[in-house]
């Protein structure tokens, strides 16, 4: 199980770097578009399409597993402070299993949509340019699948009474 944890940690790091690079590229692209629009009166073609179909999707959906790994997701702890440690562990296990099943369902449904868009070569016309958007649909599948795998591994670690020490050490 340690090898799976290490592999997931490495994948999460790479994916998060890709998400950060997408944000940086989005900022550069938008800045260049604004400069071109106001100084030479010619905006860059496809800026809105690239931002909506690529940069934002990459920045939001790829790092979902890393967010779970770092325990950086928003949580509300109204009553869990009153639970015993055993009950909190059960809630964490159930939460991991629930998120895993939900992520796999999202991956399954989005895979069908992605294949449909691949078959029809979905694209967006912006000005004189045709920008293919079908590849962006696979990003959601990958991000949701990675989240599902991570939460499933986390569930099995809790089920086997193993602490998630390796993943916690990797974060530090």
N, C-alpha and C positions, 0 to 999 in steps of 0.2 A: 504494500500500500504506500510505503514511503516513496517508491519510484514514481508512482502515479501522482503523488502530491508534488514532488519536485518537477515533474513534467508540466503539470498544471500551472505551477508557479512561474516557470519559464515562459510558457505560452501566454499567461496573463501579463507578464512584463512586456513582452514583445507587442501584444495586442494593444496594451495601454500606450506604448510609445507610438504605435500607428495612429491611435485616436488623438494623441497630442499633436502629432504631425499634421493630421487632418485639420485640427483647429488652427495651427500656425499657417497652413496653406490657405485656409479659408480667409484668415485675416489679410494675408498678402494679396489674395485674389480680389477681395472686396476693396481693399485700399487701391490697388491698381485700377480697378474699374472706376472708382470715384475720381481718381486723378485723371484718367483718360476721358471721363465724361466731362469734367469741368475745364480741363486745360486744352484738350484737342477736340472736344465736342464729338467724341466717338467712343461710346462705352464698349467694354469687352463683351463679345457675344457669349451667351450662355452662363453668365454669372449666377443668375437666379437658379437656373437648373442645376448647376454644379453644387451650389450651396445646399439646395433642398434635397437633391437626390444622392449626393455623394458625401460631402463634408459633414453635414449634420448627422446623417445616418451612421457614418463611421464613428464619429465622436460620441454618439449616444449609445449605440447598441453593441459595439465591439467590447468596450471595457466593463460590461455588466458583471462578469465573473470576478474581475479585479475589485470592483466595488464591494461585492459580497466577501471576497477574500480579506479585504481590509476592514470589514465590518463598518463601512462608511455609508451604508444605506440609512435612510431616515427611519427611525423606530420610535414608537410611542410605548412607554413603559408605565402605564397607569396602575396596573394591578400586579405586575410581575415582581415588584419589590416585596410583596406580601407572600409570594410563593416560596416553598422550600427549594433548596438547590436541586433536589431530585425532580421536582415539578418543572422548574426552569429548564432543566436538561431535556425533559420530555417535550416541552413547548418548542425548544430550539430544534430538536429532532423532527418534530412534526412540521415546523416551519420550513426546514431544509427539504423535507420530502415534498411538501406542498409546492414550494417554489420550483423544485426540480420537475415535478409532473407538469406544472403550468408552463414552464420554459420549454419542455419537450412538446407540449401541445401547440405552443406558439410556433416552434420550429416546424412541426409537421404541417400546420396550416399554411405558414409562409412559404414552405418548400413547394407546395402545390401552386401557389400564386407566382412564385419565382419561375417555375417551369412553364407555366402558362405565358408569362411575359417573355421568357426566352424563346418560346415557340413562335410568338407573334413579333419578336424583335421590337419590343416596346421602345419608343423613343419620343422625344419632345422636339417640336419645331420652335426655334427661337430665332426670329429674324430670317436670315437666309441659311441658317445652319440647322442640321438635324443632329441632335445629341442623343445617343442611345442611353436609355435609363434602365434597361433590363438587368445589367449586372448588379445594380444597387439592391435589388430584391434579395439577392443571395447573402448580403451582409447581415440582414436580420436573422436569417436562418443560422448562420455561423455564430453570431453573438448569443442567440437564445440557446443554441445547442451547447456552447461552451459553459454558459450559466447552468444549464441542466446537469451537465456532467460534474461540474464543480460542486453543486449542491447535493448531488447523489453521493459523491465521494464523502462529503462532509457528513451526510446522514449515516453512511456505513461506518465511518470512524466513531461517531457518537454511539451507534448501535453496538459496536465492539468494545465500548468503554475505553477507547483510545483518545487521549487528548490530542488536540490539533496543534501539538507543539512545533512540528516541522513548519507548518504554514505560518505560525506566529513568529518563529525565529527568522523566517525568510523576509518578513515584513520589516524587521528592525535593521 
